[in-house]
């Protein structure tokens, strides 16, 4: 699955366009490497998103095309 779509589906970032912009600005990393929006993500990858001075680090637990809002939290775990 594409990184920008995963960020939206898992609700780490609210909208796909915002996820796209964050990737273009170089604020998203997969396994300590800067990632483009089109990068493929898989189970076990570690995503780091930089929001200003804050940093969100999460490990991917599952990859699904669509999930309900309540189940989105089970797609990743914070590190």
N, C-alpha and C positions, 0 to 999 in steps of 0.2 A: 504494500500500500504506500502511496505517496506520503511524504512527511506532512505536508500542509493539510491533507485530508485527515490524517491520523490525529493531528493536533485539534482539529475541529470536532471529529467524532468522539474523541476521548474527553473533550471539553477542557483541555489544558489551555487552549486559546478559544475565545468565543466564536469568532468568525474566520472563515477560510481566507478571506482577503487580508485580514490582520495577520494571520499565520504566514501568508505569502510575503507580506511586507517585512515581518520580523526575520524571515530567512534571507531576504534580499539585503537587509541591513547588517547581516552577519551576527545576529544575536542568538542563533540556534545552532547547537552542536550535537552530533551523534557520535558517541564513543570518543569524545575529546577531539573530534574533527569538525570544522565548520561545515554546515550542511546547506544545500540548496533545497528549495521547496519540492523539487522533483525527486529527491533522494528516496530510495526505498527503505522502509523500516521493517524490522522483523522482531520476533519475540526474543528478549534478552538484551536488546540494545538499550543504552542509557542515553537519555535526552537531557540536555542542559539548555534552559531558556533564560536569557539575561533580560530582566526588566529594570532598567536604570541601575540602581545600586544593589538590587535584589537578584538572587539567582534561584531558579527552580530546577531541581534535579529529580528525574523520575526514570524508573526502569519499566520497560514495556513487558506486560504479562500476557496480553492477548491482542490480536489484530482482527477486527471485525468491521464489515462494511457499514452496518447500522446497529445501534444499540439504544435502549431506552435510557432516559436521563438518570434513573436510579442505578443502572448497571454500568454506566460510564466510568465510575470510580474504580471498578474492578479490572479495568483495562491496563492500569499502571499502578505502581506504588512509589511514593515519595522516598527519596534517599536522604 
